[in-house]
């Protein structure tokens, strides 16, 4: 899936990705790259006891 990091708290190491009108929680341990608010990312989803979360989060590097 494609999305944008809507919110990221570096101190607590978690954030939310917006994609297709939905928001997905993610923890930094599920991200391959350093993540910042506004980054475009690819990710997968996984269901856990709290709902659907983002996993395998990868920042899309700007080609310019």
SEFIZA-3560 file (N, C-alpha, C; in Angstrom, 3 decimals):
REM SEFIZA-3560
<numar><xx>0.838</xx><yy>-1.181</yy><zz>0.000</zz><atom>N</atom></numar>
<numar><xx>0.000</xx><yy>0.000</yy><zz>0.000</zz><atom>CA</atom></numar>
<numar><xx>0.883</xx><yy>1.245</yy><zz>0.000</zz><atom>C</atom></numar>
<numar><xx>0.319</xx><yy>2.347</yy><zz>-0.434</zz><atom>N</atom></numar>
<numar><xx>1.006</xx><yy>3.632</yy><zz>-0.404</zz><atom>CA</atom></numar>
<numar><xx>0.318</xx><yy>4.536</yy><zz>0.602</zz><atom>C</atom></numar>
<numar><xx>1.094</xx><yy>5.382</yy><zz>1.276</zz><atom>N</atom></numar>
<numar><xx>0.518</xx><yy>6.308</yy><zz>2.228</zz><atom>CA</atom></numar>
<numar><xx>1.466</xx><yy>7.428</yy><zz>2.570</zz><atom>C</atom></numar>
<numar><xx>1.008</xx><yy>8.315</yy><zz>3.446</zz><atom>N</atom></numar>
<numar><xx>1.809</xx><yy>9.445</yy><zz>3.928</zz><atom>CA</atom></numar>
<numar><xx>1.798</xx><yy>9.411</yy><zz>5.447</zz><atom>C</atom></numar>
<numar><xx>2.971</xx><yy>9.626</yy><zz>6.038</zz><atom>N</atom></numar>
<numar><xx>3.063</xx><yy>9.680</yy><zz>7.497</zz><atom>CA</atom></numar>
<numar><xx>2.374</xx><yy>10.955</yy><zz>7.955</zz><atom>C</atom></numar>
<numar><xx>1.235</xx><yy>10.800</yy><zz>8.604</zz><atom>N</atom></numar>
<numar><xx>0.436</xx><yy>11.941</yy><zz>9.050</zz><atom>CA</atom></numar>
<numar><xx>0.976</xx><yy>12.487</yy><zz>10.367</zz><atom>C</atom></numar>
<numar><xx>1.454</xx><yy>11.593</yy><zz>11.239</zz><atom>N</atom></numar>
<numar><xx>1.944</xx><yy>11.978</yy><zz>12.562</zz><atom>CA</atom></numar>
<numar><xx>3.038</xx><yy>10.995</yy><zz>12.963</zz><atom>C</atom></numar>
<numar><xx>4.105</xx><yy>11.512</yy><zz>13.580</zz><atom>N</atom></numar>
<numar><xx>5.150</xx><yy>10.642</yy><zz>14.111</zz><atom>CA</atom></numar>
<numar><xx>5.745</xx><yy>11.277</yy><zz>15.356</zz><atom>C</atom></numar>
<numar><xx>5.806</xx><yy>10.527</yy><zz>16.443</zz><atom>N</atom></numar>
<numar><xx>6.397</xx><yy>10.971</yy><zz>17.695</zz><atom>CA</atom></numar>
<numar><xx>7.716</xx><yy>10.233</yy><zz>17.868</zz><atom>C</atom></numar>
<numar><xx>8.833</xx><yy>10.924</yy><zz>17.621</zz><atom>N</atom></numar>
<numar><xx>10.149</xx><yy>10.296</yy><zz>17.675</zz><atom>CA</atom></numar>
<numar><xx>10.510</xx><yy>9.823</yy><zz>19.079</zz><atom>C</atom></numar>
<numar><xx>10.065</xx><yy>10.539</yy><zz>20.104</zz><atom>N</atom></numar>
<numar><xx>10.373</xx><yy>10.139</yy><zz>21.481</zz><atom>CA</atom></numar>
<numar><xx>9.692</xx><yy>8.823</yy><zz>21.845</zz><atom>C</atom></numar>
<numar><xx>8.454</xx><yy>8.667</yy><zz>21.444</zz><atom>N</atom></numar>
<numar><xx>7.699</xx><yy>7.451</yy><zz>21.768</zz><atom>CA</atom></numar>
<numar><xx>7.780</xx><yy>6.403</yy><zz>20.668</zz><atom>C</atom></numar>
<numar><xx>8.350</xx><yy>6.790</yy><zz>19.519</zz><atom>N</atom></numar>
<numar><xx>8.619</xx><yy>5.879</yy><zz>18.404</zz><atom>CA</atom></numar>
<numar><xx>7.373</xx><yy>5.256</yy><zz>17.774</zz><atom>C</atom></numar>
<numar><xx>6.306</xx><yy>6.043</yy><zz>17.658</zz><atom>N</atom></numar>
<numar><xx>5.124</xx><yy>5.546</yy><zz>16.968</zz><atom>CA</atom></numar>
<numar><xx>4.507</xx><yy>6.666</yy><zz>16.143</zz><atom>C</atom></numar>
<numar><xx>3.631</xx><yy>6.283</yy><zz>15.239</zz><atom>N</atom></numar>
<numar><xx>2.966</xx><yy>7.272</yy><zz>14.415</zz><atom>CA</atom></numar>
<numar><xx>1.771</xx><yy>6.692</yy><zz>13.699</zz><atom>C</atom></numar>
<numar><xx>1.239</xx><yy>7.494</yy><zz>12.759</zz><atom>N</atom></numar>
<numar><xx>0.076</xx><yy>7.091</yy><zz>11.980</zz><atom>CA</atom></numar>
<numar><xx>0.326</xx><yy>7.398</yy><zz>10.515</zz><atom>C</atom></numar>
<numar><xx>-0.085</xx><yy>6.470</yy><zz>9.670</zz><atom>N</atom></numar>
<numar><xx>0.014</xx><yy>6.618</yy><zz>8.221</zz><atom>CA</atom></numar>
<numar><xx>-1.400</xx><yy>6.777</yy><zz>7.678</zz><atom>C</atom></numar>
<numar><xx>-1.584</xx><yy>7.753</yy><zz>6.787</zz><atom>N</atom></numar>
<numar><xx>-2.874</xx><yy>7.952</yy><zz>6.132</zz><atom>CA</atom></numar>
<numar><xx>-2.801</xx><yy>7.354</yy><zz>4.730</zz><atom>C</atom></numar>
<numar><xx>-3.808</xx><yy>6.550</yy><zz>4.402</zz><atom>N</atom></numar>
<numar><xx>-3.867</xx><yy>5.921</yy><zz>3.083</zz><atom>CA</atom></numar>
<numar><xx>-5.316</xx><yy>5.624</yy><zz>2.721</zz><atom>C</atom></numar>
<numar><xx>-5.758</xx><yy>6.150</yy><zz>1.615</zz><atom>N</atom></numar>
<numar><xx>-7.099</xx><yy>5.860</yy><zz>1.129</zz><atom>CA</atom></numar>
<numar><xx>-8.210</xx><yy>6.227</yy><zz>2.096</zz><atom>C</atom></numar>
<numar><xx>-8.021</xx><yy>7.300</yy><zz>2.843</zz><atom>N</atom></numar>
<numar><xx>-9.032</xx><yy>7.737</yy><zz>3.794</zz><atom>CA</atom></numar>
<numar><xx>-8.992</xx><yy>7.004</yy><zz>5.126</zz><atom>C</atom></numar>
<numar><xx>-8.055</xx><yy>6.087</yy><zz>5.287</zz><atom>N</atom></numar>
<numar><xx>-7.893</xx><yy>5.350</yy><zz>6.542</zz><atom>CA</atom></numar>
<numar><xx>-6.575</xx><yy>5.733</yy><zz>7.210</zz><atom>C</atom></numar>
<numar><xx>-6.509</xx><yy>5.524</yy><zz>8.521</zz><atom>N</atom></numar>
<numar><xx>-5.268</xx><yy>5.745</yy><zz>9.268</zz><atom>CA</atom></numar>
<numar><xx>-4.807</xx><yy>4.429</yy><zz>9.869</zz><atom>C</atom></numar>
<numar><xx>-3.503</xx><yy>4.211</yy><zz>9.799</zz><atom>N</atom></numar>
<numar><xx>-2.909</xx><yy>2.990</yy><zz>10.326</zz><atom>CA</atom></numar>
<numar><xx>-1.821</xx><yy>3.342</yy><zz>11.326</zz><atom>C</atom></numar>
<numar><xx>-1.904</xx><yy>2.767</yy><zz>12.507</zz><atom>N</atom></numar>
<numar><xx>-0.881</xx><yy>2.928</yy><zz>13.535</zz><atom>CA</atom></numar>
<numar><xx>0.358</xx><yy>2.147</yy><zz>13.110</zz><atom>C</atom></numar>
<numar><xx>1.543</xx><yy>2.695</yy><zz>13.416</zz><atom>N</atom></numar>
<numar><xx>2.774</xx><yy>1.921</yy><zz>13.243</zz><atom>CA</atom></numar>
<numar><xx>3.753</xx><yy>2.273</yy><zz>14.356</zz><atom>C</atom></numar>
<numar><xx>4.608</xx><yy>1.334</yy><zz>14.666</zz><atom>N</atom></numar>
<numar><xx>5.692</xx><yy>1.542</yy><zz>15.624</zz><atom>CA</atom></numar>
<numar><xx>6.995</xx><yy>1.548</yy><zz>14.839</zz><atom>C</atom></numar>
<numar><xx>7.971</xx><yy>2.304</yy><zz>15.295</zz><atom>N</atom></numar>
<numar><xx>9.261</xx><yy>2.434</yy><zz>14.600</zz><atom>CA</atom></numar>
<numar><xx>9.905</xx><yy>1.076</yy><zz>14.353</zz><atom>C</atom></numar>
<numar><xx>9.653</xx><yy>0.102</yy><zz>15.219</zz><atom>N</atom></numar>
<numar><xx>10.245</xx><yy>-1.221</yy><zz>15.022</zz><atom>CA</atom></numar>
<numar><xx>9.721</xx><yy>-1.911</yy><zz>13.761</zz><atom>C</atom></numar>
<numar><xx>8.609</xx><yy>-1.413</yy><zz>13.200</zz><atom>N</atom></numar>
<numar><xx>8.060</xx><yy>-1.959</yy><zz>11.962</zz><atom>CA</atom></numar>
<numar><xx>8.506</xx><yy>-1.174</yy><zz>10.729</zz><atom>C</atom></numar>
<numar><xx>9.416</xx><yy>-0.219</yy><zz>10.904</zz><atom>N</atom></numar>
<numar><xx>9.885</xx><yy>0.614</yy><zz>9.792</zz><atom>CA</atom></numar>
<numar><xx>11.335</xx><yy>0.286</yy><zz>9.476</zz><atom>C</atom></numar>
<numar><xx>11.638</xx><yy>0.155</yy><zz>8.198</zz><atom>N</atom></numar>
<numar><xx>13.008</xx><yy>-0.138</yy><zz>7.768</zz><atom>CA</atom></numar>
<numar><xx>13.876</xx><yy>1.111</yy><zz>7.730</zz><atom>C</atom></numar>
<numar><xx>13.257</xx><yy>2.278</yy><zz>7.607</zz><atom>N</atom></numar>
<numar><xx>13.980</xx><yy>3.534</yy><zz>7.445</zz><atom>CA</atom></numar>
<numar><xx>13.618</xx><yy>4.503</yy><zz>8.562</zz><atom>C</atom></numar>
<numar><xx>14.405</xx><yy>5.582</yy><zz>8.686</zz><atom>N</atom></numar>
<numar><xx>14.038</xx><yy>6.678</yy><zz>9.587</zz><atom>CA</atom></numar>
<numar><xx>12.800</xx><yy>7.350</yy><zz>9.011</zz><atom>C</atom></numar>
<numar><xx>11.810</xx><yy>7.611</yy><zz>9.848</zz><atom>N</atom></numar>
<numar><xx>10.516</xx><yy>8.111</yy><zz>9.398</zz><atom>CA</atom></numar>
<numar><xx>10.282</xx><yy>9.518</yy><zz>9.937</zz><atom>C</atom></numar>
<numar><xx>9.702</xx><yy>10.386</yy><zz>9.103</zz><atom>N</atom></numar>
<numar><xx>9.351</xx><yy>11.747</yy><zz>9.495</zz><atom>CA</atom></numar>
<numar><xx>7.949</xx><yy>12.059</yy><zz>9.008</zz><atom>C</atom></numar>
<numar><xx>7.279</xx><yy>12.998</yy><zz>9.668</zz><atom>N</atom></numar>
<numar><xx>5.962</xx><yy>13.437</yy><zz>9.217</zz><atom>CA</atom></numar>
<numar><xx>6.063</xx><yy>13.949</yy><zz>7.782</zz><atom>C</atom></numar>
<numar><xx>5.085</xx><yy>13.603</yy><zz>6.978</zz><atom>N</atom></numar>
<numar><xx>5.047</xx><yy>14.032</yy><zz>5.583</zz><atom>CA</atom></numar>
<numar><xx>5.729</xx><yy>13.083</yy><zz>4.617</zz><atom>C</atom></numar>
<numar><xx>6.479</xx><yy>12.090</yy><zz>5.121</zz><atom>N</atom></numar>
<numar><xx>7.134</xx><yy>11.125</yy><zz>4.235</zz><atom>CA</atom></numar>
<numar><xx>6.107</xx><yy>10.286</yy><zz>3.495</zz><atom>C</atom></numar>
<numar><xx>6.378</xx><yy>10.016</yy><zz>2.214</zz><atom>N</atom></numar>
<numar><xx>5.595</xx><yy>9.048</yy><zz>1.455</zz><atom>CA</atom></numar>
<numar><xx>6.192</xx><yy>7.678</yy><zz>1.745</zz><atom>C</atom></numar>
<numar><xx>5.317</xx><yy>6.701</yy><zz>2.004</zz><atom>N</atom></numar>
<numar><xx>5.787</xx><yy>5.374</yy><zz>2.389</zz><atom>CA</atom></numar>
<numar><xx>4.995</xx><yy>4.276</yy><zz>1.684</zz><atom>C</atom></numar>
<numar><xx>5.609</xx><yy>3.108</yy><zz>1.612</zz><atom>N</atom></numar>
<numar><xx>4.899</xx><yy>1.883</yy><zz>1.267</zz><atom>CA</atom></numar>
<numar><xx>4.820</xx><yy>1.071</yy><zz>2.550</zz><atom>C</atom></numar>
<numar><xx>3.796</xx><yy>0.249</yy><zz>2.659</zz><atom>N</atom></numar>
<numar><xx>3.640</xx><yy>-0.559</yy><zz>3.869</zz><atom>CA</atom></numar>
<numar><xx>2.659</xx><yy>-1.695</yy><zz>3.629</zz><atom>C</atom></numar>
<numar><xx>2.728</xx><yy>-2.675</yy><zz>4.500</zz><atom>N</atom></numar>
<numar><xx>1.756</xx><yy>-3.753</yy><zz>4.526</zz><atom>CA</atom></numar>
<numar><xx>0.908</xx><yy>-3.577</yy><zz>5.766</zz><atom>C</atom></numar>
<numar><xx>-0.089</xx><yy>-4.428</yy><zz>5.928</zz><atom>N</atom></numar>
<numar><xx>-0.929</xx><yy>-4.356</yy><zz>7.120</zz><atom>CA</atom></numar>
<numar><xx>-0.984</xx><yy>-5.716</yy><zz>7.792</zz><atom>C</atom></numar>
<numar><xx>-1.294</xx><yy>-5.664</yy><zz>9.071</zz><atom>N</atom></numar>
<numar><xx>-1.408</xx><yy>-6.872</yy><zz>9.881</zz><atom>CA</atom></numar>
<numar><xx>-2.474</xx><yy>-6.613</yy><zz>10.943</zz><atom>C</atom></numar>
<numar><xx>-3.261</xx><yy>-7.607</yy><zz>11.240</zz><atom>N</atom></numar>
<numar><xx>-4.279</xx><yy>-7.468</yy><zz>12.286</zz><atom>CA</atom></numar>
<numar><xx>-3.712</xx><yy>-7.956</yy><zz>13.608</zz><atom>C</atom></numar>
<numar><xx>-3.968</xx><yy>-7.196</yy><zz>14.669</zz><atom>N</atom></numar>
<numar><xx>-3.614</xx><yy>-7.634</yy><zz>16.013</zz><atom>CA</atom></numar>
<numar><xx>-4.797</xx><yy>-7.364</yy><zz>16.929</zz><atom>C</atom></numar>
<numar><xx>-4.607</xx><yy>-7.518</yy><zz>18.223</zz><atom>N</atom></numar>
<numar><xx>-5.720</xx><yy>-7.369</yy><zz>19.164</zz><atom>CA</atom></numar>
<numar><xx>-6.306</xx><yy>-5.957</yy><zz>19.191</zz><atom>C</atom></numar>
<numar><xx>-5.570</xx><yy>-4.967</yy><zz>18.704</zz><atom>N</atom></numar>
<numar><xx>-6.054</xx><yy>-3.577</yy><zz>18.702</zz><atom>CA</atom></numar>
<numar><xx>-6.577</xx><yy>-3.129</yy><zz>17.346</zz><atom>C</atom></numar>
<numar><xx>-6.503</xx><yy>-3.979</yy><zz>16.343</zz><atom>N</atom></numar>
<numar><xx>-6.988</xx><yy>-3.614</yy><zz>15.016</zz><atom>CA</atom></numar>
<numar><xx>-5.931</xx><yy>-3.817</yy><zz>13.957</zz><atom>C</atom></numar>
<numar><xx>-6.071</xx><yy>-3.113</yy><zz>12.850</zz><atom>N</atom></numar>
<numar><xx>-5.138</xx><yy>-3.227</yy><zz>11.735</zz><atom>CA</atom></numar>
<numar><xx>-4.014</xx><yy>-2.212</yy><zz>11.904</zz><atom>C</atom></numar>
<numar><xx>-2.769</xx><yy>-2.702</yy><zz>11.831</zz><atom>N</atom></numar>
<numar><xx>-1.597</xx><yy>-1.841</yy><zz>11.981</zz><atom>CA</atom></numar>
<numar><xx>-0.747</xx><yy>-1.910</yy><zz>10.716</zz><atom>C</atom></numar>
<numar><xx>0.130</xx><yy>-0.915</yy><zz>10.547</zz><atom>N</atom></numar>
<numar><xx>1.054</xx><yy>-0.892</yy><zz>9.412</zz><atom>CA</atom></numar>
<numar><xx>2.341</xx><yy>-1.613</yy><zz>9.802</zz><atom>C</atom></numar>
<numar><xx>2.842</xx><yy>-2.431</yy><zz>8.884</zz><atom>N</atom></numar>
<numar><xx>4.104</xx><yy>-3.148</yy><zz>9.074</zz><atom>CA</atom></numar>
<numar><xx>4.945</xx><yy>-3.001</yy><zz>7.810</zz><atom>C</atom></numar>
<numar><xx>6.222</xx><yy>-3.324</yy><zz>7.905</zz><atom>N</atom></numar>
<numar><xx>7.138</xx><yy>-3.234</yy><zz>6.756</zz><atom>CA</atom></numar>
<numar><xx>7.088</xx><yy>-1.848</yy><zz>6.115</zz><atom>C</atom></numar>
<numar><xx>7.133</xx><yy>-0.813</yy><zz>6.950</zz><atom>N</atom></numar>
<numar><xx>7.055</xx><yy>0.563</yy><zz>6.480</zz><atom>CA</atom></numar>
<numar><xx>8.382</xx><yy>0.957</yy><zz>5.841</zz><atom>C</atom></numar>
<numar><xx>8.323</xx><yy>1.448</yy><zz>4.611</zz><atom>N</atom></numar>
<numar><xx>9.525</xx><yy>1.867</yy><zz>3.875</zz><atom>CA</atom></numar>
<numar><xx>9.288</xx><yy>3.236</yy><zz>3.268</zz><atom>C</atom></numar>
<numar><xx>10.209</xx><yy>4.148</yy><zz>3.523</zz><atom>N</atom></numar>
<numar><xx>10.117</xx><yy>5.497</yy><zz>2.967</zz><atom>CA</atom></numar>
<numar><xx>10.441</xx><yy>5.437</yy><zz>1.476</zz><atom>C</atom></numar>
<numar><xx>9.624</xx><yy>6.141</yy><zz>0.687</zz><atom>N</atom></numar>
<numar><xx>9.881</xx><yy>6.256</yy><zz>-0.752</zz><atom>CA</atom></numar>
<numar><xx>10.870</xx><yy>7.403</yy><zz>-0.933</zz><atom>C</atom></numar>
<numar><xx>12.053</xx><yy>7.075</yy><zz>-1.395</zz><atom>N</atom></numar>
<numar><xx>13.107</xx><yy>8.082</yy><zz>-1.577</zz><atom>CA</atom></numar>
<numar><xx>12.814</xx><yy>8.942</yy><zz>-2.781</zz><atom>C</atom></numar>
<numar><xx>13.033</xx><yy>10.245</yy><zz>-2.643</zz><atom>N</atom></numar>
<numar><xx>12.852</xx><yy>11.177</yy><zz>-3.747</zz><atom>CA</atom></numar>
<numar><xx>13.952</xx><yy>10.938</yy><zz>-4.770</zz><atom>C</atom></numar>
<numar><xx>13.570</xx><yy>10.753</yy><zz>-6.013</zz><atom>N</atom></numar>
<numar><xx>14.526</xx><yy>10.451</yy><zz>-7.081</zz><atom>CA</atom></numar>
<numar><xx>15.292</xx><yy>11.679</yy><zz>-7.566</zz><atom>C</atom></numar>
<numar><xx>14.911</xx><yy>12.892</yy><zz>-7.153</zz><atom>N</atom></numar>
<numar><xx>15.568</xx><yy>14.110</yy><zz>-7.663</zz><atom>CA</atom></numar>
<numar><xx>16.876</xx><yy>14.350</yy><zz>-7.014</zz><atom>C</atom></numar>
//
